[in-house]
């Protein structure tokens, strides 16, 4: 192959690669809001964090062994968190499953005041002030929610505010299956 043909072959190959990525990204069967997580099907990262209300009391996911539960990552400065809050409150009232709040990169006083004003759907609220645990879970924005099974394996991740539709169509069927 001579140099002249390489001059045309390289741009054509580059165009083919870019076109393939675009076609995969525009796949009509793919939900653009659903962002795959490499943690699905893997053990949830372990951690030890202080509780928001009692900074001297540490909490670890090991305390949830044997239970199906949600880890909801939120912050008082997060506008979409306020939009999803009624959904979490409803799930809490219905005792759908335990919900643990991971307060992400927030000031404890602001988080406590926010929960006092809007209601607290969480069985525990953990203070991830520096975002280290959020980083381990692959969080890049709030709110994000993780469904974790009885053995500590992440089964579902939702990016963005939970809605009644997401709860009915996605979460509740999974919760029922995992709770059997």
Residue frames as a rotation matrix with the C-alpha (Angstrom) as fourth column:
UNK 1
0.589 0.808 0.000 0.00
0.808 -0.589 0.000 0.00
0.000 0.000 -1.000 0.00
UNK 2
-0.350 -0.751 0.560 1.45
0.727 -0.595 -0.344 3.35
0.591 0.286 0.754 -0.93
UNK 3
-0.821 -0.098 -0.563 1.38
0.485 -0.641 -0.595 6.64
-0.302 -0.761 0.574 0.99
UNK 4
-0.862 0.505 -0.030 -1.21
-0.427 -0.694 0.580 8.16
0.272 0.513 0.814 -1.31
UNK 5
-0.151 0.847 -0.510 -3.85
0.066 0.523 0.849 5.50
0.986 0.094 -0.135 -0.52
UNK 6
-0.407 -0.056 -0.912 -3.16
0.889 0.205 -0.410 5.82
0.210 -0.977 -0.034 3.25
UNK 7
-0.999 0.000 -0.040 -3.99
0.007 -0.985 -0.170 9.52
-0.039 -0.170 0.985 2.95
UNK 8
-0.382 0.919 -0.096 -7.58
-0.684 -0.211 0.698 8.55
0.621 0.333 0.709 2.04
UNK 9
-0.097 0.317 -0.943 -7.88
0.265 0.922 0.283 5.38
0.959 -0.223 -0.173 4.08
UNK 10
-0.795 -0.282 -0.537 -7.13
0.575 -0.064 -0.816 6.93
0.196 -0.957 0.214 7.51
UNK 11
-0.839 0.542 0.047 -9.85
-0.533 -0.801 -0.272 9.65
-0.109 -0.253 0.961 7.32
UNK 12
-0.138 0.821 -0.555 -12.35
-0.607 0.373 0.702 7.10
0.783 0.433 0.447 5.99
UNK 13
-0.289 -0.031 -0.957 -11.59
0.524 0.831 -0.186 4.72
0.801 -0.555 -0.224 8.87
UNK 14
-0.968 -0.086 -0.237 -11.87
0.245 -0.536 -0.808 7.56
-0.058 -0.840 0.540 11.38
UNK 15
-0.575 0.815 -0.068 -15.23
-0.786 -0.527 0.323 8.59
0.227 0.239 0.944 9.89
UNK 16
-0.073 0.541 -0.838 -16.48
-0.159 0.823 0.545 4.98
0.985 0.173 0.026 10.12
UNK 17
-0.618 -0.215 -0.756 -15.55
0.660 0.379 -0.648 4.77
0.426 -0.900 -0.092 13.82
UNK 18
-0.955 0.282 -0.097 -17.28
-0.191 -0.828 -0.527 8.08
-0.228 -0.484 0.845 14.63
UNK 19
-0.363 0.861 -0.357 -20.36
-0.764 -0.056 0.642 7.07
0.533 0.506 0.678 12.65
UNK 20
-0.245 0.234 -0.941 -20.55
0.290 0.944 0.159 3.75
0.925 -0.234 -0.300 14.54
UNK 21
-0.848 -0.090 -0.522 -20.44
0.530 -0.164 -0.832 5.54
-0.010 -0.982 0.187 17.91
UNK 22
-0.798 0.593 -0.105 -23.16
-0.593 -0.804 -0.035 7.96
-0.105 0.034 0.994 16.79
UNK 23
-0.215 0.737 -0.641 -25.39
-0.499 0.482 0.721 5.11
0.840 0.474 0.264 15.60
UNK 24
-0.429 0.014 -0.903 -24.95
0.611 0.741 -0.279 3.23
0.665 -0.672 -0.326 18.86
UNK 25
-0.939 0.014 -0.345 -25.72
0.266 -0.607 -0.749 6.37
-0.220 -0.795 0.566 20.85
UNK 26
-0.612 0.743 -0.271 -28.86
-0.786 -0.609 0.107 7.10
-0.085 0.279 0.956 18.84
UNK 27
-0.908 0.263 -0.326 -30.20
0.182 0.948 0.260 3.55
0.377 0.177 -0.909 19.16
UNK 28
-0.295 0.874 0.387 -33.99
-0.558 -0.486 0.672 3.96
0.776 -0.018 0.631 19.45
UNK 29
0.452 0.478 -0.753 -34.25
0.256 0.739 0.623 1.11
0.855 -0.475 0.211 21.97
UNK 30
-0.388 -0.713 -0.584 -31.88
0.825 0.014 -0.565 2.83
0.411 -0.701 0.582 24.40
UNK 31
0.761 0.625 -0.173 -33.16
0.623 -0.629 0.465 5.22
0.182 -0.462 -0.868 27.08
UNK 32
0.100 -0.792 0.603 -30.89
0.308 -0.551 -0.775 8.31
0.946 0.263 0.188 27.00
UNK 33
0.415 0.092 0.905 -31.69
-0.715 -0.582 0.387 9.04
0.563 -0.808 -0.176 30.66
UNK 34
0.985 -0.055 0.164 -30.46
-0.057 0.794 0.605 5.63
-0.164 -0.605 0.779 31.74
UNK 35
0.321 -0.944 -0.072 -26.76
-0.843 -0.250 -0.476 5.76
0.432 0.214 -0.876 32.42
UNK 36
0.695 -0.051 -0.717 -25.20
0.144 0.987 0.070 2.34
0.705 -0.152 0.693 32.87
UNK 37
0.531 -0.528 0.663 -23.20
-0.847 -0.351 0.399 1.80
0.022 -0.773 -0.634 36.02
UNK 38
-0.143 -0.657 -0.740 -20.27
-0.477 0.701 -0.530 -0.60
0.867 0.277 -0.414 36.26
UNK 39
-0.797 -0.176 0.577 -21.42
-0.603 0.199 -0.773 -1.30
0.022 -0.964 -0.265 39.84
UNK 40
0.295 0.955 -0.009 -24.69
-0.955 0.295 -0.004 -3.02
-0.001 0.010 1.000 38.83
UNK 41
0.823 0.088 -0.562 -24.42
-0.161 0.984 -0.082 -6.66
0.545 0.158 0.823 39.88
UNK 42
-0.201 -0.944 -0.261 -21.40
0.288 0.198 -0.937 -5.98
0.936 -0.264 0.232 42.08
UNK 43
0.071 0.146 -0.987 -21.04
0.993 0.084 0.084 -5.59
0.095 -0.986 -0.139 45.83
UNK 44
0.842 0.251 0.478 -21.81
0.203 -0.967 0.151 -2.07
0.500 -0.030 -0.865 47.02
UNK 45
-0.183 -0.964 0.192 -18.63
0.117 -0.215 -0.970 -0.33
0.976 -0.155 0.152 48.15
UNK 46
0.328 0.208 -0.922 -18.16
0.902 0.220 0.371 -0.53
0.280 -0.953 -0.115 51.89
UNK 47
-0.284 -0.414 0.865 -17.73
0.067 -0.908 -0.413 2.60
0.957 -0.060 0.285 53.97
UNK 48
-0.070 0.263 -0.962 -18.07
0.997 0.060 -0.057 4.04
0.043 -0.963 -0.266 57.44
UNK 49
-0.492 -0.007 0.870 -19.64
0.251 -0.959 0.134 7.48
0.834 0.284 0.474 57.80
UNK 50
-0.948 0.217 -0.234 -21.00
0.173 -0.268 -0.948 9.56
-0.268 -0.939 0.217 60.66
UNK 51
-0.058 0.985 0.162 -24.74
0.997 0.050 0.054 9.99
0.045 0.165 -0.985 60.99
UNK 52
-0.241 0.026 0.970 -25.91
0.363 -0.925 0.115 13.52
0.900 0.380 0.214 60.23
UNK 53
0.626 0.627 0.463 -27.71
-0.192 -0.452 0.871 13.91
0.756 -0.635 -0.162 63.56
UNK 54
0.894 -0.382 0.233 -24.98
-0.157 0.220 0.963 12.22
-0.420 -0.897 0.137 65.64
UNK 55
0.630 -0.677 -0.381 -21.54
-0.643 -0.179 -0.745 12.87
0.436 0.714 -0.548 64.20
UNK 56
-0.312 -0.764 0.565 -19.98
-0.940 0.336 -0.065 10.55
-0.140 -0.551 -0.822 66.79
UNK 57
0.170 0.451 0.876 -22.16
-0.241 0.881 -0.407 7.59
-0.955 -0.142 0.259 65.69
UNK 58
-0.646 -0.508 -0.571 -20.75
-0.680 0.041 0.732 5.78
-0.348 0.861 -0.372 62.67
UNK 59
0.491 0.831 0.262 -22.86
-0.463 0.503 -0.730 3.84
-0.738 0.237 0.631 60.16
UNK 60
-0.706 -0.690 -0.157 -21.83
-0.532 0.370 0.762 1.11
-0.468 0.621 -0.628 57.74
UNK 61
-0.098 0.705 -0.702 -23.78
-0.935 0.176 0.307 -0.69
0.340 0.687 0.642 54.99
UNK 62
-0.789 -0.233 -0.569 -23.04
-0.087 0.958 -0.272 -3.99
0.609 -0.165 -0.776 56.77
UNK 63
-0.845 0.516 0.140 -25.86
-0.191 -0.047 -0.981 -3.05
-0.500 -0.855 0.138 59.17
UNK 64
-0.016 0.869 -0.494 -28.30
-0.925 -0.200 -0.322 -3.52
-0.379 0.452 0.808 56.26
UNK 65
-0.869 -0.330 -0.368 -27.32
-0.450 0.837 0.312 -7.15
0.205 0.437 -0.876 55.50
UNK 66
-0.800 0.597 0.059 -30.44
0.550 0.768 -0.327 -9.25
-0.241 -0.230 -0.943 55.00
UNK 67
0.143 0.853 -0.502 -32.54
0.347 -0.518 -0.782 -6.25
-0.927 -0.062 -0.370 53.88
UNK 68
-0.128 -0.059 0.990 -33.39
0.961 -0.254 0.109 -4.81
0.245 0.966 0.089 50.49
UNK 69
0.298 0.165 -0.940 -32.80
0.615 -0.787 0.057 -1.04
-0.730 -0.595 -0.336 50.76
UNK 70
0.688 -0.052 0.724 -32.28
0.586 -0.548 -0.597 2.21
0.428 0.835 -0.347 48.90
UNK 71
-0.197 -0.724 -0.661 -29.30
0.774 -0.528 0.348 4.52
-0.601 -0.443 0.665 49.15
UNK 72
0.669 0.494 0.555 -30.45
0.720 -0.615 -0.321 7.98
0.182 0.615 -0.767 48.05
UNK 73
-0.443 -0.872 -0.210 -27.74
0.878 -0.469 0.095 10.58
-0.181 -0.143 0.973 47.40
UNK 74
0.527 0.714 0.461 -29.05
0.720 -0.663 0.204 14.10
0.451 0.225 -0.864 48.00
UNK 75
-0.679 -0.684 -0.268 -28.07
0.728 -0.577 -0.371 17.59
0.099 -0.447 0.889 49.20
UNK 76
0.051 0.709 -0.704 -29.85
0.685 -0.538 -0.492 20.64
-0.727 -0.457 -0.512 50.58
UNK 77
-0.327 -0.273 -0.905 -28.47
-0.334 -0.862 0.380 22.75
-0.884 0.427 0.191 47.71
UNK 78
-0.966 -0.072 0.250 -29.88
0.170 0.550 0.818 20.36
-0.196 0.832 -0.519 45.08
UNK 79
-0.496 0.817 -0.294 -33.03
-0.820 -0.552 -0.149 21.67
-0.284 0.167 0.944 43.35
UNK 80
-0.193 0.463 -0.865 -33.95
-0.596 0.645 0.478 18.31
0.779 0.608 0.152 41.72
UNK 81
-0.873 -0.134 -0.468 -33.70
0.262 0.681 -0.684 16.69
0.411 -0.720 -0.560 45.18
UNK 82
-0.758 0.650 -0.050 -36.62
-0.352 -0.474 -0.807 18.82
-0.549 -0.594 0.588 46.28
UNK 83
-0.181 0.689 -0.701 -38.61
-0.964 0.017 0.266 17.62
0.195 0.724 0.661 43.25
UNK 84
-0.284 0.028 -0.958 -38.05
-0.177 0.981 0.081 13.96
0.942 0.193 -0.274 44.16
UNK 85
-0.911 -0.219 0.349 -38.60
-0.357 -0.007 -0.934 14.46
0.207 -0.976 -0.071 47.89
UNK 86
-0.061 0.954 0.295 -42.41
-0.975 0.006 -0.221 13.84
-0.212 -0.301 0.930 47.87
UNK 87
0.423 0.150 -0.893 -41.77
-0.534 0.838 -0.113 10.48
0.732 0.525 0.435 46.18
UNK 88
-0.571 -0.710 -0.412 -39.32
-0.005 0.504 -0.863 9.47
0.821 -0.491 -0.291 48.92
UNK 89
-0.743 0.366 0.560 -41.74
-0.664 -0.300 -0.684 10.66
-0.082 -0.881 0.467 51.62
UNK 90
0.331 0.909 -0.253 -44.51
-0.935 0.353 0.047 8.55
0.132 0.221 0.966 50.06
UNK 91
0.162 -0.356 -0.920 -42.27
-0.189 0.904 -0.383 5.48
0.968 0.236 0.080 49.91
UNK 92
-0.854 -0.508 0.109 -41.33
-0.158 0.053 -0.986 6.05
0.495 -0.860 -0.125 53.54
UNK 93
-0.366 0.811 0.457 -44.99
-0.915 -0.223 -0.337 6.40
-0.171 -0.541 0.823 54.63
UNK 94
0.599 0.624 -0.503 -45.85
-0.738 0.673 -0.045 3.18
0.310 0.398 0.863 52.79
UNK 95
0.255 -0.620 0.742 -42.83
-0.638 0.468 0.611 1.44
-0.726 -0.629 -0.276 54.37
UNK 96
0.842 0.052 -0.537 -41.86
-0.510 0.402 -0.760 0.20
0.177 0.914 0.365 50.91
UNK 97
0.523 -0.753 -0.399 -38.30
0.704 0.646 -0.295 -0.48
0.480 -0.126 0.868 52.09
UNK 98
0.471 -0.414 -0.779 -35.66
0.582 -0.518 0.627 1.21
-0.664 -0.748 -0.003 54.24
UNK 99
0.699 -0.279 0.659 -34.24
0.443 -0.555 -0.704 4.36
0.562 0.784 -0.264 52.65
UNK 100
0.268 -0.720 -0.640 -30.82
0.785 -0.222 0.579 5.59
-0.559 -0.658 0.505 53.72
UNK 101
0.985 0.085 0.147 -29.90
0.151 -0.832 -0.534 9.15
0.077 0.548 -0.833 52.79
UNK 102
0.047 -0.998 -0.049 -26.35
0.974 0.035 0.224 9.99
-0.222 -0.058 0.973 51.78
UNK 103
0.897 0.246 -0.367 -26.03
0.224 -0.969 -0.103 13.73
-0.381 0.010 -0.925 52.28
UNK 104
0.353 -0.738 0.575 -23.46
0.935 0.301 -0.188 14.65
-0.034 0.604 0.797 49.63
UNK 105
-0.564 -0.745 0.357 -20.97
0.759 -0.638 -0.130 17.52
0.325 0.198 0.925 49.94
UNK 106
0.291 0.787 0.545 -23.29
0.257 -0.612 0.748 19.51
0.922 -0.077 -0.380 52.19
UNK 107
-0.680 -0.392 0.619 -23.11
-0.440 -0.458 -0.773 21.45
0.586 -0.798 0.139 55.43
UNK 108
-0.765 0.373 -0.525 -24.69
0.570 0.772 -0.283 19.48
0.300 -0.515 -0.803 58.29
UNK 109
-0.673 0.519 -0.528 -26.67
0.162 -0.592 -0.789 22.50
-0.722 -0.617 0.314 59.53
UNK 110
-0.536 0.461 -0.707 -28.14
-0.823 -0.470 0.318 23.16
-0.186 0.753 0.632 56.09
UNK 111
-0.691 0.249 -0.679 -29.03
-0.171 0.856 0.487 19.48
0.703 0.453 -0.549 55.62
UNK 112
-0.781 0.393 -0.485 -30.67
0.618 0.383 -0.686 19.24
-0.084 -0.836 -0.542 59.05
UNK 113
-0.582 0.572 -0.578 -32.71
-0.249 -0.802 -0.542 22.42
-0.774 -0.172 0.609 58.44
UNK 114
-0.618 0.321 -0.718 -33.76
-0.754 0.015 0.656 21.17
0.222 0.947 0.233 54.98
UNK 115
-0.717 0.338 -0.610 -35.04
0.284 0.940 0.187 17.88
0.637 -0.039 -0.770 56.44
UNK 116
-0.731 0.465 -0.500 -36.84
0.475 -0.180 -0.861 19.73
-0.490 -0.867 -0.090 59.26
UNK 117
-0.548 0.501 -0.669 -38.59
-0.579 -0.805 -0.129 21.94
-0.603 0.317 0.732 56.70
UNK 118
-0.270 0.378 -0.885 -39.45
-0.920 0.168 0.353 19.29
0.283 0.910 0.303 54.08
UNK 119
0.779 0.516 0.356 -39.73
-0.608 0.760 0.229 16.08
-0.153 -0.395 0.906 56.14
UNK 120
-0.318 -0.942 0.104 -37.35
-0.921 0.333 0.203 13.20
-0.226 -0.031 -0.974 56.66
UNK 121
0.670 0.611 -0.421 -38.04
-0.711 0.691 -0.129 10.00
0.212 0.386 0.898 54.69
UNK 122
0.013 -0.827 -0.562 -34.75
-0.442 0.499 -0.745 8.39
0.897 0.258 -0.359 55.71
UNK 123
0.858 0.177 -0.482 -34.21
0.289 0.609 0.738 5.73
0.425 -0.773 0.471 58.36
UNK 124
0.302 -0.820 -0.487 -30.65
0.661 -0.187 0.726 7.09
-0.686 -0.541 0.485 58.63
UNK 125
0.977 -0.126 0.174 -28.92
0.041 -0.687 -0.726 10.11
0.211 0.716 -0.665 57.12
UNK 126
0.418 -0.905 -0.079 -25.18
0.817 0.336 0.468 9.91
-0.397 -0.260 0.880 56.58
UNK 127
0.821 -0.182 -0.541 -22.83
-0.222 -0.975 -0.008 12.84
-0.526 0.127 -0.841 56.16
UNK 128
0.337 -0.711 0.617 -20.51
0.903 0.429 0.001 12.48
-0.265 0.557 0.787 53.15
UNK 129
0.670 0.031 -0.742 -19.06
0.143 -0.986 0.089 15.96
-0.729 -0.166 -0.664 53.49
UNK 130
-0.206 -0.843 -0.496 -16.05
-0.481 -0.354 0.802 15.47
-0.852 0.404 -0.333 51.22
UNK 131
0.496 0.546 -0.675 -17.86
-0.845 0.125 -0.520 13.29
-0.200 0.828 0.524 48.67
UNK 132
-0.564 -0.825 0.031 -15.51
-0.805 0.557 0.205 10.32
-0.187 0.091 -0.978 49.08
UNK 133
-0.505 0.447 0.738 -18.29
0.096 0.879 -0.467 7.74
-0.858 -0.164 -0.487 49.39
UNK 134
0.592 0.726 -0.350 -20.21
-0.226 -0.268 -0.937 9.32
-0.774 0.633 0.005 46.53
UNK 135
0.079 -0.681 -0.728 -17.08
-0.990 -0.138 0.021 9.02
-0.115 0.720 -0.685 44.42
UNK 136
-0.795 -0.398 0.458 -16.76
-0.415 0.907 0.068 5.31
-0.442 -0.136 -0.886 45.30
UNK 137
-0.123 0.855 0.503 -20.36
0.339 0.513 -0.789 4.81
-0.933 0.073 -0.353 44.13
UNK 138
-0.649 -0.209 0.731 -19.74
0.755 -0.055 0.654 6.66
-0.096 0.976 0.193 40.86
UNK 139
0.449 0.828 -0.336 -21.93
0.781 -0.546 -0.303 9.62
-0.434 -0.126 -0.892 41.77
UNK 140
-0.675 -0.658 0.333 -21.41
0.738 -0.604 0.302 12.64
0.002 0.449 0.893 39.55
UNK 141
-0.691 0.508 0.514 -24.57
-0.334 -0.855 0.397 14.55
0.641 0.103 0.761 40.35
UNK 142
-0.873 0.479 -0.088 -27.44
0.302 0.391 -0.870 14.54
-0.383 -0.786 -0.486 42.78
UNK 143
0.221 0.150 0.964 -29.90
-0.802 0.590 0.092 13.05
-0.555 -0.793 0.250 43.22
UNK 144
-0.313 -0.236 -0.920 -28.89
-0.661 0.749 0.033 9.49
0.682 0.619 -0.391 42.48
UNK 145
0.311 0.524 0.793 -30.49
-0.914 0.395 0.098 6.38
-0.261 -0.755 0.602 43.95
UNK 146
-0.599 -0.558 -0.574 -29.16
-0.637 0.767 -0.081 2.84
0.485 0.317 -0.815 44.35
UNK 147
0.663 0.731 0.162 -31.23
-0.719 0.563 0.407 -0.28
0.206 -0.387 0.899 45.04
UNK 148
-0.482 -0.876 -0.006 -29.18
-0.786 0.436 -0.437 -2.73
0.386 -0.206 -0.899 47.09
UNK 149
0.303 0.644 -0.702 -30.20
-0.315 0.763 0.564 -6.33
0.899 0.050 0.434 47.71
UNK 150
0.958 0.223 0.182 -30.03
-0.245 0.296 0.923 -8.48
0.152 -0.929 0.339 50.87
UNK 151
0.635 -0.771 -0.047 -26.47
0.762 0.615 0.206 -9.55
-0.130 -0.166 0.978 50.18
UNK 152
0.274 -0.521 -0.809 -25.18
0.175 -0.800 0.574 -6.02
-0.946 -0.298 -0.128 49.59
UNK 153
-0.595 -0.433 0.677 -25.17
0.711 0.108 0.695 -6.14
-0.374 0.895 0.244 45.77
UNK 154
-0.496 0.390 -0.776 -26.25
-0.404 -0.894 -0.191 -3.08
-0.768 0.219 0.601 43.77
UNK 155
-0.353 0.477 0.805 -29.17
0.675 0.726 -0.134 -4.09
-0.648 0.496 -0.578 41.55
UNK 156
0.373 0.543 0.752 -30.29
0.885 -0.451 -0.113 -0.74
0.278 0.708 -0.649 40.11
UNK 157
-0.581 -0.490 -0.649 -29.09
0.608 -0.792 0.053 2.83
-0.540 -0.364 0.759 39.81
UNK 158
0.453 0.721 0.525 -31.28
0.886 -0.431 -0.172 5.78
0.102 0.543 -0.834 38.95
UNK 159
-0.729 -0.675 -0.113 -29.71
0.673 -0.737 0.060 9.10
-0.124 -0.032 0.992 37.97
UNK 160
-0.720 0.484 0.498 -31.87
-0.174 -0.820 0.545 12.15
0.672 0.306 0.675 38.57
UNK 161
-0.569 0.548 0.613 -35.02
-0.804 -0.214 -0.555 12.60
-0.173 -0.809 0.562 40.62
UNK 162
-0.897 0.408 0.167 -37.16
0.405 0.913 -0.056 9.58
-0.175 0.017 -0.984 41.31
UNK 163
-0.621 0.779 -0.086 -40.65
-0.750 -0.560 0.352 9.99
0.226 0.283 0.932 39.90
UNK 164
0.036 0.717 0.696 -43.84
-0.690 0.522 -0.502 8.05
-0.723 -0.462 0.514 40.63
UNK 165
0.785 0.249 -0.568 -43.50
-0.612 0.456 -0.646 6.47
0.098 0.854 0.511 37.17
UNK 166
-0.140 -0.919 -0.369 -39.95
-0.642 0.368 -0.672 5.25
0.754 0.143 -0.642 37.85
UNK 167
-0.615 -0.039 0.787 -41.02
-0.743 0.364 -0.562 3.87
-0.265 -0.930 -0.253 41.24
UNK 168
0.354 0.873 0.336 -44.05
-0.633 0.488 -0.601 2.05
-0.688 0.000 0.725 39.78
UNK 169
0.859 0.078 -0.505 -42.48
-0.490 0.404 -0.772 0.78
0.144 0.911 0.386 36.56
UNK 170
0.193 -0.904 -0.381 -38.91
-0.331 0.306 -0.893 0.03
0.924 0.298 -0.241 37.64
UNK 171
-0.577 -0.574 0.582 -38.33
-0.692 -0.036 -0.721 0.06
0.435 -0.818 -0.376 41.39
UNK 172
0.047 0.666 0.745 -41.39
-0.937 0.287 -0.198 -1.69
-0.345 -0.689 0.637 42.84
UNK 173
0.864 0.251 -0.437 -41.16
-0.410 0.854 -0.320 -4.74
0.293 0.456 0.840 40.54
UNK 174
-0.001 -0.948 -0.317 -37.46
-0.175 0.312 -0.934 -5.12
0.985 0.054 -0.167 41.38
UNK 175
-0.511 -0.137 0.849 -38.13
-0.830 -0.178 -0.528 -4.64
0.223 -0.974 -0.023 45.11
UNK 176
0.535 0.784 0.315 -40.85
-0.822 0.569 -0.020 -7.33
-0.195 -0.248 0.949 45.01
UNK 177
0.740 -0.292 -0.606 -38.53
-0.158 0.800 -0.579 -9.77
0.654 0.524 0.546 43.22
UNK 178
-0.290 -0.955 0.063 -35.61
-0.231 0.006 -0.973 -9.08
0.929 -0.297 -0.222 45.56
UNK 179
-0.359 0.218 0.907 -37.79
-0.925 -0.211 -0.316 -9.36
0.123 -0.953 0.277 48.66
UNK 180
0.622 0.634 -0.460 -38.97
-0.597 0.764 0.244 -12.91
0.506 0.122 0.854 47.88
